[in-house]
Amino acid sequence: MAKSKTFMLSILRIALALLFSSFAAAEEEPRFDRNLSPKSLGLRKEKLTHLRFYMHDVMSGPKPTAVKIAEAQMANTSSSFFGLLDMADDPLTAGPEPESKLVGKGQGMFGFADQNELGLVMLFNFAFTEGKYNGSTLSMLGRNMVLTAVREMPIVGGSGVFRFARGYAQAKTHTLDAKTGDAVVEFNVYVFHY
């Protein structure tokens, strides 16, 4: 009887030791998330910035800035070019003239996504190269109904000066050459950031 009591106590001790060690191991396991104070990242007061620039989308000539990268069979017969996908590396300038001051690049893709109208889905980064915005980006993702006078698309994020950015961009066609597809588009961007 004494041997079985001793044996039972030994098993109980081992079981308790295993139980407590599993609790300790669970507490020591690293977490993948944590709450932070904005101040710990150096974030101060949030501000609202308005940017105005012109994007030059050149599809013609020896050095186009926008090119076709994919095309569904039906894109050529569709009145809305449905199924066509283009890639762009467009200059962003302070004024509408191509020779005006370069402030960045509009880099991304636009696809013709509407079967009935000229409607694009736009996935663009505005990469700035001028002044305090040099090296910073804004990311835009949205619907662009190109024949509408003013189109609004969301700003969904950013980097550099524009970390934690959110806002919207308004696009307005400044000039369009229907024969070549070349366009100059005015952008007014309103963005909250720190």
Disulfide bonds with the S-S distance in Angstrom:
none
